[in-house]
Amino acid sequence: MKPDQSHIDRWLLARKQQRSNRTHALLLKGLLEGSVSTLSQAITLIESNTKEDIQIAQQLLSSLPEPKQTAKRIGITGVPGVGKSTFIEQFGMQLIKAGHKVAVLAIDPSSSRTGGSILGDKTRMEQLSMQPNAFIRPTAAGHTLGGVAQYTRQAIALCEAAGFDIILIETVGVGQSETLVHGMVDFFVLLMLAGAGDELQGIKRGIIEMADAIAINKADGENIKRAKIAKVEYDRTLHLYPEKSSSWQPKTAVCSALNNEGIDAIWEIIQEYIQVTKKNGFFNKKRNEQNKFWLIQTIENQI
């Protein structure tokens, strides 16, 4: 069937008008008003490689005011198939019911051959994506290592400006380079499976050292007993590691994202961590160190 040319022309004209109205002043106004569509446009802008878009994006980022409240940034990683998307949906729904505005930045792996990504996380978070106080943005990792996309840091700043007080970053998945996300979040959750092999051999030492909490997911049905055993093993393992500079002892929990069980316990752990680290000054110290690190990273990328 031949497409209607007038319909295509109208669509192209609307797109052209949208781009012509994409000034940093209008985008900033929309962001500060909490417009989700403006936030989507702004993130698209910072991901663009065109000279005009890069210029507007830089103007927008430099004009962002200090956020009214500091958003809690939570990184969530885990082995493929651990249920990250299901966990994030249930976790996000609980946070929204508690009165929070939740942004989810989901990073999809890119093909090394074609450079393409599926970007299907939004379809797997159907319930959460329909909430007015939720924003889900899948982004391709591209050639950036560390489980994040090149512009994740800037996307976090845009989400904070739009009034989101909790930002969840879902990484590509556990791997040897899955470390950069730790440099942009306040709390790092490692999701694991029980009964999927030797619990102590199946994870990278570098990842478990960075984890502030380990959650054994899919603790339902016949897997509940295995999950509890795995929790004991992880508890023992975590006590073998040297004390963190935050003075926080990482904790473990079991949960079932499918049945929405144990998710609230993980939120309690996160709140306890934030309370402890704000009291001893580590929270702000870590934020300052992250800002310095990403300033250097930005300069190196530009060079």
C-alpha positions, 0 to 999 in steps of 0.5 A: 500500500502506497503511503499518503504523501500528505501525511508524511509531509505533515509529519516532516513539517511537525518534526521541523517545527519541533526542531526549530523550537528546540532552543536551550531557553525553552528546553530549560523552561520545560525541564524546570516545569517537570515536563517529561516530553521536554526531558526526553528531548533534552536527553536526545539532544545531548546524545546527538552528534550534530554540531548544532545539537551539541551547541544547544546541549552545552548551553542547556547543561551550563544553564542548569540551576542547582536542583532544589533537592538532592536526588538519590542515585541508585545503581542496579546491576546483575548477571543477565537474566537476574530480573533487573527490569522486573525488580526495577518496576516493582521497586519503582512502583513502591517508591511512587506510592511513597510519593517519590518521582522516579527516573529510570536510565536503562542502558542496553548493550550495543552490537559490536557489528551493527552498533544497534540496540534493542532498547526494550526495557520500557516495554518490560516495565509496562506498569511503571511506564504508565505512571505520571511520576515515572520516567524511563529512558533506555539508552544504547551503551555504544562503545562506552565500557563500564556498563553505562552510556557515554552521556548517562552523567548528563542525563542524571543532571537533566533528570534532577533538574526536572524534579525527579528525586530518585534516579535508578540506573540499570546497567548492561550487566556484570562484566569485567568493565562494569565499574563506571556506574559506581562512580555516578551513584550514591548506592550500588545494588548487586542482584544475584541468583541462587542455584545458578552455580558457585555463588563465590566463583560466579561473581567478579571480585571488583563488583562485590567490593563495590556493592553496598547491598547484594539482593538475591532475586527470584527467591520464590517457589522451590528457589526460596531455600537456595536463596536463603543459603546463598544469603548466608554465603554472601554474608560470610564473604562480605565480612572477609573484605576490608572495611569500606571508607564509608564505614558501611558494612554491605548487607544482603537480602532475598527478594522476589520481584515477580511476587513483589516480596522483599523489595521494601527491605532493600529500600530500608537498607538504602535509607539506612546507608544514606543516613549513616553516610550523611552523618559521617560526611562520606555522602558529600565527600563521595559526590565531590570525588565523583564530580572531579572524576567526571570532569577529568573524563569529560576533558579526556573525551573531548580531547 
